[in-house]
Each structure stands twice: as structure tokens, then as C-alpha cells.
């Protein structure tokens, strides 16, 4: 399934659940919009936000500090009624798999390697950030989205 590049503003049915400005929720893809709808309508989700959590990381490309705006912060009740906090990143499955080394270094391959490296640095920083707080970091791909 192709990555959906729809963008727009999300209007929640339950603005009281949104942690931040519920009048300014931006989605950058149809997949992000789908997660927003799930967060908004799922009875186990207590609070959620989009791109409100910022995590510093060092880019392997320029070895300089950058800021990672995680797609989603979600507070939800687990099956035992305990509150859990998750940071979620929505990505195409192809960007979650290390590129296979190629003999010919095409522009496409180089872009994939750079994207992979940056994503790995961001996700490592996010995992450490979450570990320090007792939270969980997870990437969500189309395989997960279409089960929701």
C-alpha cells in the first residue's frame, strides 16, 4: 500500500482528551490522521497529543544536535486498567528496515541509507527518553495501521 501524503487539520470529537491546542492539530499524512482518529475515539486513551514531545538527538549525518518531534504522545489504560504512556512514530515499513547494501550507490540508495541512519539516531534517543520515564516508544507502520 502506498504511503498517503494527505495533510490537513484534525478536528477531534473529544477535544478534552487532547493535550495541547485542540484547535491546531496538524496531520502530515493519511496514516497520521488515522492514528489521530483512533486516539480521539478509543475509550482507553486518556490523553494524547501530536508533535508536542521534543527529544534532542545527534544526527549521524552532520554529528550535530537536532530536535526530534515525536509523532504522538498517548496516555492509555492497559488491559488491567493501569495507565501507560507511549510515544509513537508513524513511518512506512520500508523506512524501518535497514537498506540492503548495493554495489551501485544510486541517489535512491544513498537517500535510504541517510534516512535509515537519522531514524535510528532519533529512535535510540526516543527509547532512552522513554526508558528514563517508564514509558514505551514504538514505531507504527502500515502493517499496524490497517489492523486498527
Secondary structure, 3 states (H helix, E strand, C coil): CCCCCCCEEECCCCHHHECCCCCCEEECCHHHHHHHHHHHHCCCEEEEEECCCEEEEECCCCCCEEEEECCEEEEEECCCCCEEEEEEEECCHHHHCCCCCCCCCCHHHHHHHHHHHHHHHHHHHHHHHHHHHCCEEEEECHHHHCCC
